[in-house]
Amino acid sequence: MIPNIETISLRAATEVDKDAIAEVWHDSASLPTVGPAVMPSVCEFRRRIDIEIAAGWRVTVAAVKDEVIGFVAIKPDDAHLDQLFVRPRSIGSGAGKMLLAHAMAAMPAGFTLFTRSANTRARNFYERAGLIELRNDKHPSTGDPITYYRWTAA
């Protein structure tokens, strides 16, 4: 069942949330056209979370009660939205919009992001939110086609 937007809250991620964040990331990235052809394991995502937080990620989670249903990871110093994922069963709940709005508020001067070019759901989501397509390129580690976007406040 899709959560009701009124039941979703945003908060800074804690150490306790890291396993749930890895599960959300894995489950969402496993959807067709979203993640790489060779999907990392939940454990690999979990290890990457520690590395990225140590390198400057700021992570905010969307939660319903104690359940993490989505997250956004930003790099404010680089003006970059690095990851935004919502559990597949919570897509359409408004959690993604809340997380994107949070990133916009946290980086009011604007930011960039990229997504896989084949991920039409994400591309439509970003374009509806006012992000502008910049260019198409290759993913830095997999070589998959990606599309870069930029958001700037109106």
N, C-alpha and C positions, 0 to 999 in steps of 0.2 A: 504494500500500500504506500502511495506517495505521501510523504509528510505534508501537513498543512503549513504554509509559510509562517503563520502566527506562532507555530511551535518551534521554529528554527531560531537558534541564537548563534552569534559569532563570538569567538573568544580566542585569545592567544593560545597557541598550542603549548602543551606541557610535555614533560618527559613521558608521562603516562599515555599520552596520545600517539606516540610514535608508531606503535604496532598497528593501531587502527588506521593511521595515515597511510602506512605501507599497504594495508589491505585495500583501502579505497583506491589508491594509485594503481595497484595491480589489477583489481577488478575492472576499473574503468578503462585502463590502457589495453585490457584484453578484448575490449569490444572491437568488432570489425572496423578497419580503417583508422583506428585511433592510435594504437601503439605499434612498435616495431614488429617485423616478421618473426623475430626470435625474441619472445617475451622474457624479460628478467623474472626471476622468482620473487616471491614476497620478501624473502630474506635478503636478496640483492637490493630491492627497493629500500628495505629497512636500513641496511648498511649505508646506502647513498644518503638517506635522510640525515644521519649523524654527520657525514662528511659535509653536506651542503649547509647544514645549520652552523657548523663550525666555520664555514667559509663565508657566512653572512646572510643566509636565508632568514627571512622573517616569515613565520608560518602562522596563519590564522585558520581555525577550523570552524566549520558549520556543524552544529550539533542539535540533536533532538534529545532532550534530557541528557543522558550520559553517552549517547551513541554518536560517534563522529560519522557524518554523512557526506562530508566534503572538506576540501582544504584549498587554500591558495598559498603559494610560496613566492615571495617577492624578494628582489634584490634592489632595495631603494638606492643604494650608492651607485648602482649601474643603470637605474631607471628601467628595470626589466621585470616583467611578470614571468616567472620561470615555469610555474606549474599551477594549473587550476583543474581540479577533478572533483566530480560528484559521484557517489555510489550509483551504479546503473539503476537500481530500483528507486532512487530519489531524483532522477533526472525529471525535470518538469515541475519540481517543487518550489522553485524560486531560489534555492540555495546557491546555484551558480551565479545568478544575478546579484545576490547579496555579497558573494565573495568578490566578484568583479567590481562592484561599487566600493567595497572596502579597499581594493587595490588602487582604485582611482582616487579615493580620499587620502590614502597613504602616500601616493606619488602624484600630487596635484599638478606638477609641472609636466606630467606625461610619462609615458613608458612605451617600451616595445615588447613584443612577444613573438613567438612563432608557433605554428601548429603544422601537423602533417597536411599537405595539400589535399590528400584524399579524405580528410576528416571534415566532410561537409557540414555535419552538425555543429562542430566547434566554429568553423568559418562563418556559418550563418549567424551563430550566437554573437560572435565578436562584431560582425558587420552590423547587426541590428543594434548593438550597443554603441555604435558610432566609431569603431576602430576603422582605420584606413589601411587598406592593403598597400604595402610598400614594394615588395618584390617576391619572386620565387627563387629558391636556391636549393641546396642539398643539405641534409642534416649533417652537423659536424662530425658525428660519430658513426652513423649508419649509412649515410649517403642517400637516404630516402628523400623524395621531394618534399620540401617544406615551403610554407608561405609566411612571410614576415608581415606583422601589423604594427601600427603605431596608434597610440591614443594621446590626444592633447585636449585639455579642457577648452570648451568653447569660449 
